[in-house]
Amino acid sequence: MAAPRSCALWDYYGRRWSRVMRGCWLPRLRSSWPGNPLGARLLSQQNQATKTHFGFETVSEEEKGGKVYQVFESVAKNYDVMNDMMSLGIHRIWKDLLLWKMHPFPGTQLLDVAGGTGLAWILGDAEELPFDDDKFDVYTIAFGIRNVTHIDQALQEAHRVLKPGGRFLCLEFSQVNNPLVSRLYDLYSFQVIPVLGEVIAGDWKSYQYLVESIRQFPSQEEFKEMIEDAGFQKVTYENLTSGIVAIHSGFKL
């Protein structure tokens, strides 16, 4: 990756996913020359400001995009098989529920961000969408937004490209709201899913990242507030399977 750019894959109707690269460029400052205390302090502040998480690992924003890209390059061939194995097929029901809630009709202008299949797709940046303002009726993203480096920017872009009255829908892993289910889910996530990844896909690390990235994602209420901060109104969410996943909805009014 020669330039610190972001990438995501969109389609107009799809369920699978590819994803994001994001980076930033820090200008060279004369004040950051060795021996200048102020420069060292400014550089330290800049370094702290550009840190983010990759699962439980702390990395630079520039690194995260490449790491996420490598994860999905690694799992692509076994993506559907692993989804069926990990969720016992329930992920298909979750996605059907998202489509039911969307209720698309002929002529709907639908933007499905982080989708890997569909009628027409474009490779681009979820944080800087290559579309005009007020273009789409519905914006959907399923199991993709937690991998975006700047979630707030992606939400603002979703708001920008939707028409007035347009709807935002996000299906994403969330926080389990049943204590017993939560304990069992944690045990399964950390002890079983990486093993399945190794046995079926020959890739322990990618599925370890999957589990960790879910734990780093905001709670249902926190994500609801982020969606509202991006300008959406009438924001709601629906928990599925005790909150293992949730569908968030909001409108551009």
N, C-alpha and C positions, 0 to 999 in steps of 0.2 A: 504494500500500500504506500504509494509515493506521497500522497497528500493526505492531511488529516481531515478527511471528509466523512460524512455520514452516509449510510446506505440503508435502504429498506426496500422491501418488495411489496408492491400493491397490486391488487387486481380489482375488477369490478364485481366479482362474485366468486368467492373462494373460501376454503377452510384451512388449508395448510399455511405453513409460514416459513419465511426466510428472515433476514433482519438487519440490523443497525450497525453502523459504524459512526463514531463521532469523535472528533478530536478538537484541539484548539492549538493556536500558535501563540507563543509568548515572545513579544518583541525583546530584542537585546537592549538593555538599559546601561548607559554610562555609569549610573549610580550603583550598578551591580558588580563593578570591577572588584577584584580581591582587595581586601583591606579597607573597604568602605563599609562601616557598620550599618549605615542607613540602607545601602544597596543590599547587603546581606539580609537585613530584616524584610525589605520589600520582596526580595526573591523568595524568602521563606514563606511569606504570606501568600504569594502567587502560587507556590507549590501546594500549599495547603488548600487553596481555593479550587485547584484543579484535580483534587483527589476524589475518587468515587469508589463504589464497591463492585467487585466481580464475585458474586457469591459472598463468602465470608472473607475474601481477600481484598485488601485495599490496593487499588491501582490508580494510575493517572487516567484522566478522562480520555486522553489520546490512546492509551493502551486498551481500554475497555472495548472499543469498537472492534478492534482486530481479534480480541479474545472471543467475543461473542460470535463473530463471523466464523472463527475456527471451530467453535462448538457445533454450529449448525451445518458447516461443511462436513464435519465428522459424522453427525447423526442422520444426515439427509437420507441415505439409502435405506435405513431401518426405521425411519420416522413413524410411519403408520403402524408398523408391527409393534414397535416399542410402546406407542400410545395405547394400543389395544391391550398389550400385556400389563402395563403399569396400572391402567384404570379399569381393567377387566371389561373394556369396551364402553364404559360409561361416558367417556369423552365424546362419543358420537351423540349421545342423548343430550349432553350439555350444549353441543353445537346446534342440534336440532331445536332446542329451546330458544337459543339466540335467534335463529331464523324465524321461529314462530313469533317471538316478540317483535322482530323487525317487520314482519308481514309485508314483504315487498310486493309490488304490483307492476304490471307491464308499464315501462316508461320510467320507472324509478331510477334516478341517477345515484348509483351506489359506489362508494369508495371503500374497499376492503383493504386496510393497511396491514402489512406483515402477512400477506397471503401468498401462498406459493403456487396456487392453481387458479384458473378462471378463464374468462373469455378474452380479456385484454389486460395486460399487465405492464407496469413500468418500474424500472429500477431507479430508486431515488432516495430521498432523505426524509424520514418521518418528522424531523424537526424543521424542515424547510421544504414543504411540499411543492412540486412543480405544477401547481394548478392555480387558476385565477380565484379571486374571492367569490363567495356566494355561488358555488358551482354545483354542489351535490345535495341530494335530499337526505341521504343517510351516510354516516361514517361508521364503519365497524372495525374492530380490532380484537382478535382472539388469541390469547396466550402470547402476546408480543410486546405489550407496552412495558412490562417489567424489565425487559432487556434494553430499553431505550436509555441513553445516558442522561438526558434532560427530559424527564417526563412532563414537566410543566410546559416546556416549549412545544412538545408534541401535542399536548392538549390545546394550546393556543392556536396551533396550526389547524387542528381539527375544527375548532370554532371558526377560524377564518374562512375555510373552504366550504363550509356548510351554508346553504341558503337560509334566509330567515324562515324559521319554522322547521329547519332541518334537525335531525336527531343524531345524537352520539350514542353508540352502544359499544360496551367493552366487556368481553368475557375474559376473566383472569383468575388465576389462583388467588386465594385470599386467606383469612384467618378462621380456623375452625372454632365454632362457638359452643361446642359440647366438650366438657373436660375429658370424659372417657374416650370419646372419638379422637380428641386431640392427642392423647397419649398413644393410642394405637396408631394413629396417622404418623406421628413422629417416628415411632419404632419402625413402621413399614418404610417410611421415606428414607431414613438414614441407613437402615440395615438391609433392606431388600432391593430398593430401586437401583442403587449403584451396582449391586451384584447382577441384577437382570441386564443392566447396561453392558457389563463385562461379558456375560455369557452369550447374550443375543447379538450385541453390536460390537463386542470387543473394545468397549470404551467406558471405563469406569469414571474417568474424570469429568466427562461431559455431563453425565447423569448425577454426579455429585454436585456439579455446578447448578443443575436444574433444581435440585432440592434446596440448595442454599439460596438461590435467587428468589425462590418462593418465600422463604423466611424473611428476606430483606424487603419485600414489597409492603407498602403501607396497608394498614387495616382498612376495612370497608369504610368506616367513618372518615378516616384520614384521606383516603382516595376520593371520597365524595366531596370533601372540602377542596381538594386540588381541582376537581372538575368545575366546581362552582367558581373558584378563583380564576379559572380560564375564561369565564364569562357565561357558562351554561346556567340555565334555570330549570326549575322543576326536576332537580337531580334526585334520583332514587337508586336503590340497589336491591337485588333479590339474591339471597343466599341459596345455593344449590348444594345438596349432599352435606348438610351441616356446616356450610361455609367453606368447604374445601375449595370451591370456586364461587364466584359471584358475578352477576351481570349488573353493570352500572349503566344507567340511562340518563341522558340530559338533553335539553332542547336549546337551540339558538333562537331566542325570541327578541 
